[in-house]
Amino acid sequence: MSELLSYHNALSDRLVVSHFPSCILFTVYNKDLEHKYQTISVDRSFPAPLVDAIFSETHVLRMLNKFSLAPLGEHDYSSHFSINFGTDHSIATQDSELFTIVYEDTPAEYTHQLVNPHVTTDIDILYRFASQRGYANGLYFYHVENQVTIQAWKNGQFFLANRYAAENEDELFYYVMLVVDQLELPPADIHFSVIGTKQQHTSYHLLFNKYLSPLHLCNREQVEGTTDTIELAHFFGKCVL
């Protein structure tokens, strides 16, 4: 565990736990939504400075989990997940306004330390963020831990949310352009956005600028030197607070 800041608890503080496959990021925000404490746990243990802390709200963000989308209101969602990933998984669900997200429910030993946590997925957060922007044709993506997550809108309607294995920029380019081609999105008339670091934005802008409209960076407020994982966690954390 690598502690980045010391911490003194206040009742107005808010805790966001960003649960990635490779690590867990614990971030505390003050009442003005400024970063007050942050620690990255690779061994998934709960940080000692937070054990006796009290928070005004607590959020758990399930990041980069395997997932499938399914219709709302069904009694058994296991078949929707097993078609893509097999049956040897524990699953959980989250409802959006249009669909149910069925995702792999990986164990988390820290949960008994949390009081009334609100659990949500990166898929739902990005869906709500992009829907509020209201662009007729939109493509949003982020590339973290050798996975690219893409959501797309066409003619004002939500069309796709998917995650692909992408170990390099060539594979990233292939999957983004595959979505554009399959959905027949107009290349010059897409609100094209990435969530990531400034370095990623610069690199991906050069990668796509001959093929698609200019690439926007969703998370403009950044701390220099942060990683793509931390930037993604901070962006989604601000979205839920």
N, C-alpha and C positions, 0 to 999 in steps of 0.2 A: 504494500500500500504506500502510495506517495502523496503526502500531504502538501498542498500548495499554499494554504493560508491557515493561520491560527483562527480560533473561533470563540466568541462570547455570545451566548444565547440571549435573544430577546423574544418576547411572546408574539411579536408581529412578523418574525422570520418565517420564510416559506422554504420547504425542502422539496427538491426535485431529484429523484433517483432515476438515472438513465441506464437501463439494463441492456448492455450490448453482449453479444456472444463472447467477446474476448475480455471484457472488463465491466465494472460498474462504476459510474461516475456519480458521486454524491455532491450536489451543489445546493448551497443555501443562499437565498436572495433576501435582502432586507425589504422594508415596506415600500421603498422606491424602486424595487426590482433591480438593484445593483448587486453584483456578486459580492458576497460576504465571506463565504467559505467554499472550498472545493477540494475534494480528494478523489483520487482514482484508485479503486481497489481491484487488483488483479486476482487476488485470492478470494474475492467476493465476501470478505468479512465486513462487518458494520464498523464504521469509524468510531473510535473511543470517544472523541470530543462530542459526539452527537447522542451518546447513549442516554443521557438524562435530559436532553433538550426537549423543549415543547415548541411546536410549530402551529401557526395559524392555519396552514393547509399543507398537505403532503401529496405529491404526485409521483407515480411510478410510470415511467415511459418504457414500454417494451420495444426495443430497437432491433431492427434487422432480423426479426423472427421469420421463420417460414410461415407463409400465410396463403389462404385462398379466400375468394369472395363468394358469397352465397346469398340467395334471396332472404329477405326478412321473414321472420315468423315461423320458421321450420322447427320441428321438435328434435330432430337428430341431424347434427352438422358434421358428424364424423366422416360420412361418405364424401363430402365435398373436399375435405382435407386429404383423405386417403387416396383419392384418385391421383393426386400429384406427388404425395410424399410417403405413401404406404400407411400401414396401420400401427406401427410401433412408435406412437407418439401420444403424449398427453396434450389435449387441446383446450383452448379457452375461446370465448367469443366476445365480440364487441359490436354493437349495432351503430351504424351511421344512419342518416336519414334515408339513404337509398339501398343499402345492402348491409349484410352481416360480415364482419371480418372474422374468419376462423384461423387462429394462429397457434403455433406450438407454444405450450405453456411450460417453459423450462423452469426447474426448481430454483427457489431463491430463499436461502437461509435467513436473510436479513428481514424478511417480512414480519416476523414476530416483534421486531423492534419498532414497527411503524403503527401509528394510530390513525384509523380511518383513511387509508390511502386511496386516492382516486387513480385507478389503473387505466391507461390508454395505450394505444399503439401508434407508432410513427405513421402508419398508413392512414389512420383516422385523422391525425393532426394535419398531415399534408393535404388530405382531401378537404378539410374544413378551411385551411388557409387558402388554397387555390380557388375553392368555390367562392369565397368572399371577394376575390379579385375580379371575377366576372368576365374574364376574357373569353371571347367566342371560341378561339382556337388557342390552346395552351399546352405546353409540355414542360413538366417540372421533373428534375432528377437530382439525385445525390449519389456519390461514388465513395463508399466507405467499406473497409475490410474486404476488399476484392468482390464487392457486390454493387451493382447499380440498380437503384430503385427508380421507377418511372411511373408517373401518372400523366394522363393525357385527356384533353377535352377537345371536342369537335362540334362546331356550330352551336356552341353554348351548352352542350350536353357532355356529361362525364362518360368516357369510353373505356378507360383502361387503368389498372394499377397492377404492376408486376415487378418482380425482382429477378435479376439475372446475374449469374457468375461472370465477373469481368475483371480479369487480373491485370489488364493494361489498357492503354488508351485505344488501341485498335479494337479490342472487344467492346469497350464502351461505345466507340463510334458506331460499330456494327449494330448494337441493340437500339441505340437511339434512332438511327436511320431506318432500322427495321420497323419500329413503331410508326415513324412518319410515313413510310411507304405503305404499311398494312392498313393504316387508318385513312390513307390518302389525305393527309394534312397538307395545307398549302405552305410550302417551305418558306416563302417570303412573308407570310402573314400568320406567324405563330408567335405568341408570347412565350419565349424560350428562356427558361430560368434554371439556375443551379443553386443548390444550397451547399456551401463549402467554404474553403479558405480563399483568400484573394489570389494565392498562387494557383490553386485549381481553376479559378475563374479565368485567369489570364491564359493558362494552358488550354483549357477547353474552348475558349473563345477562338483561339488560333486554329484549333482542330476543326471547328464547325463553320467558321465565318464564310467559307466559299459555298456552303450548301444550305444554310439556314439563316434566319433573321438573327440580329445581334443577340448575344447571350447576356442575360441579366443575372446579377448576383442578388439573391433574396436577402441574405443576412449581411447588411452593409456595415453594421456596427461590430467591429472585430478587435480582438486583442492580438497584437503582433506575436508571431511565433507559436500560436496555438495549432493543434493538429486538426485534421478533418473530423475525427471522432468528437473532440471537444466542441468544435464549431457547430456540428450537427446537434449535439446535446443542448448547447446554449440556445440555438435557434428554436428548437422544439420546446425547451423549457419556458422561454419567453412567450411562446404561443399559448401555453396552457395556464399561465399565471394571469 
